[in-house]
Amino acid sequence: MAPSTLEPDTLRRLLCSLPDAQLPLTYQQAAEALGLTPPRTIQRVALALEALMREDVAAGRPLIAALVVSRRGGQPARGFFDLAVALGRLPADPAHHAEAYRQELERALAER
């Protein structure tokens, strides 16, 4: 049986409902909080985050996807940075990604 898709709005509601002290979440924590079961739980979270990124850029909002990070490194996975660059939200030069991400995280926390 194929896993069900994760509606982006469900993930947005979760991220908006959590207190600042619980953020950012890891991809695994997001999957668990949403009650996702294997297979491909992290992939479903990532796909929903990508949809949220597109929605947020189109609406001129901070990227709420910045609130979900990898266990390793405390930043989003590479896909976040690749898509944020493609959407024109982060600079193309990877040397500037860490600072641009920090600013995006602060905006997302402040405006969610």
Beta strands, then each sheet from edge to edge (+ up, - down):
strand 1: 25-26
strand 2: 68-69
sheet 1: 1+ 2+
end
